[in-house]
Amino acid sequence: MAFKSQIPEDRELLKPPVLTEDFTVSDTWRVLRIQSEIVTGFDELAHIGKAVAVFGSARTPENHPITN
């Protein structure tokens, strides 16, 4: 019979995470990097004046009701 840990499972889950030497690979830092990219994108777009973006399909004929 294998020896089981004396620590209850819920206590094991509540232990703080083991810190690694490179903490910048954690989920928290990943979220912060993504947030930084979003902020940078909005900063770049802030300098663009009024504009129009057109989306369509090359497969839709010109006389189709959806294009009117």
C-alpha positions, 0 to 999 in steps of 0.5 A: 500500500502506498503512503499518502500525504498527511496534508488534506487535499484542500490544504495542498491546493491552498499552498502558495505557488512555488516561485521560479527564477523567471517570474515573467513567464507566469500567467499574470505577466502574460496578461500584462503583456497582452494588455500592453499590446492593446494599449499600444494599439489604441495609442497608434489608432488614436492618431488616425482621423475619421475614417471608414472601413469597408468589408465585403465579399468578392463572391457577392454580385454587385446587384445583390440586395445586401450590397444596396 
